Amino acid sequence: RVRPVEDDYLDLAAALSGFGGLYFDDAGRLTVLLRDVRQLEGAKGRVRAFLSKFARSEGAKTHARRSAEALRVRAAKHEFRELVAWQHAHLRDLSRIPGATFVAIDHAENRIVVGVGQQGMVEAAKTAARALPIPRTALEIQAVGDIKETARTQDTSLYEVVNPRPAGVQISAGTSACTLGFNVKRWITSNTADTALYFVTASHCSADQATLEQYTMGQPSSGVSIGYEVVDPGWITPSQNSLCTYQENCFLTDASLFRFYNSTSAQQGLIAKTDGSGGLTIEGRYAVADVEVPVQGAYVYSTGITSGRRGGYVRYPCGMVV
């Protein structure tokens, strides 16, 4: 089952009374929002457990402990579970606000945010939002610009044959170029892994999105096949999931899993390291040391064939493109 990050935060909300949000502020300090700020000391243990939920390395566990020990608190006007309930109950109407491109929960501002394409759309969107049975203090309209693809600007080694293959290099199923995601193992049971290696990429990169057809994927082009599709979560309908707000099909994850034909051609746990911010020439590899729960305000990096290596802050841990 696809488990959204939102569910991890709902687990925290169930364990931490009055939880309203969690984020890193501009100074990098972890801050929790609580209805009763006097509960700060009791919240530290819950937050530490949340941050270290997927941690395996001592470094990640230490970071979780230190962040929780220095935890700051602000008063929450709304509980996180309330925000999620309003968002889910009125998602269809939120997604139909004029100019809406996404809906998310802003942990720092303790409210639902609807992003619209341009500043000129904000007033019309606010007028539509006032008709919804959501408290005005719990809903904000923001001009965020249109969501669009970024064109690649030059040919570099990210687009060439790379063998063995780390994450971040170009792949193609013959339709368009995409980025190879993480190279991973597939666990058969809780402690037994398949001997083969797999890689994750966007479902829209396969020849038929959200449909398992065992398409082959090549690197850097379809002429050099490296693996075939084994998992591609299918479309869902409004009758199957209330978060699907349209009459046509939608999906909860844009991701599919491919199996490498030859595991020796893959570099598990490594990401292509490029030359500086926005750089596209491979200079080495980054090693994946651990996994952390995404928190608003945390600084993260990505490597892709259109952007190269870029860094930025997590804006919203979980959002929905509408």
N, C-alpha and C positions, 0 to 999 in steps of 0.2 A: 504493500500500500504506500502511496505517496504521502509523506508526512511533512506538511508545511512547517517552516520555522515558527510560525504563529502558534502551533500546538505546543512547542517547547515553552513559549512564554505563558501560555494558558496553564501549563503544569506549574510554572513558578507562581502564577496568580492564585492557583488553588492551594499552594503551600504557604503563601505569604499574604496574610490578611491585609486588604486595602491597597494592594499593589496597583500602581498606575502607570509605570513605565521604567525603563532602564536605559541610560545612555552615558557616553563620555562627553564631557563639556569641552569647550574650546581649549582649555588648558590640559586636557587629557585626563581629567579626574572623573572617576566613575560616580554616577549620581543615580539614586533610586527615588521614585516618587511614591509616597505613601499617604493614605488618608490621615493616618495618625503618625506624625513625625516622631513621636516618643518611642515608636517601635524600631528605631534605627538599629540598636544593638542586636535585637533579635533577628533583624533582616540580614545581617552580615553573613551568618552561616548559610542561610537559604541562597543568597546570591553567590557565595563561593561555590556551593554545590552545583548551581546552575552553570556557572562559567567553566567549571572543570568537568562538565557532563561527558564530553567526548575526549578529554585530555588523557594522553598516555605518557608523555614525556614529563620529566621533573620540571623543565623550564616552563611548560604551559601550566602545570599545577601551581608552581611558585607565583606566576603572573596572576592567576586567579585568586590566590590567597592574598597577595599584596593589594590587589585592586579592591577586594572585599574589605580588608582591614582599614583602608583609607576611604571607605564608602561615605559619600555625602548624601544628604537627604533634602528633598523639597516636598512641599505639601501638594497632594494630588486633588484635583477637583473631581475627577472621574476615575473610576476603577478601570483597569485594562479590560476586564471581562465585560464591563458595560460598553466600552467602545467597540469591542469585537461584536457584541450582540447587535448594536445599532448598525454597524457596518454590514453585517450579514443580512439582517432583516430588511434593509433598504438598499442593498447593493444594486438592484435593477434600476431604481430611481437615481441613485448616485452616478451610475455609469451613463445615464441619459442626460445628465446636466450638460448644457451646451458647451462644446469644446473640450469635454473631459477626455483625458488620456490615461489616467491611472487613479486608483484609490488606495490609500495606505493609512497606517496609524503612525502619527508623529509622537514618539515617546517623550521627547524633550518638551513639546508644547502640550502634551496630554490631550490630544484630540485627533479626530479623523481629518485627513487632508485629501482634497480632490485637486489634482493637477489639471490645468487647462493649457491649451496650446500657446495663447498669446495674451498679453496684458489687456488688450482691448476686449477680451472675452470675459474678464473677471466680473464686471458688474452684472451682466446677464446671468452668469453662473450663480452669483450670490442671490439674485432674485429667485432663481429656481430652487436654490438650496433652502431658502426660508420657508418654502412650502412643505418641507419634509419634517416629520415628527422627531427631530433630533435636536437637543438643546443647542442653542447658538454657540455656547462656550465649548461645545464638543465637535464643532465642524468648521473647517477653514478652507477657503478657495485660494489656490496659488497659481500664478503664471509660471510655468516651468519650461515652455518651449515645446515644439512638436517632437515626438519620438520618431527618429529616422535612422537609416543606416548611414554609416560613415564610409566614404569611398577611400580605397587604398591609394596611396600617392606614388609608390615606387616599387620596383622589383628588388627584393633582398633575399638573403639566404633562408628566411622564414618560408619562402615560397618555393624553395628548391628541395630536392630529395635529401632527407636527413635520416640516417640509419646508423645506430638504433634511434628510435623516435621518442623524443620527450614530449610533454604537453606544450601546446602553444604554437605548433607548426601547422602549415596549411594542409587540409585534406579536401577531398571532393568526391561526390558520388556521381559526378558528370553533369549536374545541374548548375551548381554555383560553388564558389570556394568558401570554406568554413575553417574554424580553428579546432584542432584536436584538443579535447579536454583532458582530464586526468586519466592516466593509465592505472588500472585498478585490478585487484583480485576480486573474484566472485565467491562469496562464502556460501557453501552448501549447507552447513550447519553452523552453530555458534562458534565452533572451534575447528572446523574443517573447510579449507579453501580449495577451489578448483585449481588444477595444475596449470591451466591456461591463463593468459592475461587478456584483459579487456580494456576498452577505452570508452569514455563518455563524451558525447558531443550533443549539440542542439538537435532536436527532432526535426526542425525545419530544414536541416542540412541534408536529410535523407531524401530519396527520390519521391517518397510519398509520406508526408508528415502524419504522425499519430497512427500509422498503419504498419504492422510488422510484416514485411515482405522479404526479409533476409537480403536486402540490397547490399552490394559490395561497396566498400569505401576505399579510395586510393589516396596516396600521398606522394607528391603534392597534387596529382591529378588522378582521374579515374583510370588512366592507363597503367598505373603502378598500384595494383590492389594490395591492401594490407590486412583487410578483415571484412567481416560481414555482420549485419544487424541481427541481434538476438532478442532485444527487448525494446519496445517502442509503445509506451502507454497509449491506449486508444482514446478516441474522442468521447466526451461525456455530453449528456443532454440535461436540460433543466429538470427533467423528471428524475434523473439519477443523482443530481447534486444541486442544491439551491443556489450555490455560488455561481453556477452557470446562468448568466443573466439574460441571455439572448435566446431566440427561438432556434437559431442554428447551433451547431456543435461548438464546444470549446474544450479546453484542457487545463489541468492543474499544474502540469510541468512540461516545459519545452526541452525534453531531454530523452535521449535514446542511448542504448548500450550496444557496442560492437565487440566481437571477439576477434583477436588477432589471429591470422593464419599461422604465424610463427612468433612465439613469445620472445625469441631472441632479438626480434626487430623492435622491441618496445623497451623503454626505460621507465620502470615503475618508480613513482615517487619523485620524479624529476621534471622540472619546468624549464623551457628554453630561457636563458638569460641573454638579454639583448643590450646593445650599447647605449646606455643612458635612457632618460625619460623620453618616451616616444620612439626610441631606437628600434630598428628592425633587423639589424645584423646580429646573428647569434655569436656570443662571446664565451658562453659556458652554460652551466646549469644551476638552477636553484633546487635545493632538496626540500621536500615537504616534510617538516619535522613533526607536525601535529595538526589536530583539527580543533577549532574553537567555534562556539556559538556566535553568530554575527550579532553585534551590539551597535546600536545607532551611535555615530560619532567615532567609531574605531577607524583607524587608518589601514587601508588594504591596498594591494597591488593586483594588477591583472596583466596578462600577456596575450595578445591576439594579433591576427594577421593584418588587421586594418589599423590598429592603434599602437602596436608594439607594446612596450612595457609602460604602463601608466599607474599612477597612484592617486588615491582619493579617499574621501571619508564616506562611510556607510550613511546614506541619507535616511533610508527606512529599512529595517531588517526584513520586512515582508510587505509586499505590495501587489496589487493586481492591475495589469494592463487592461484597460477597457476600450 
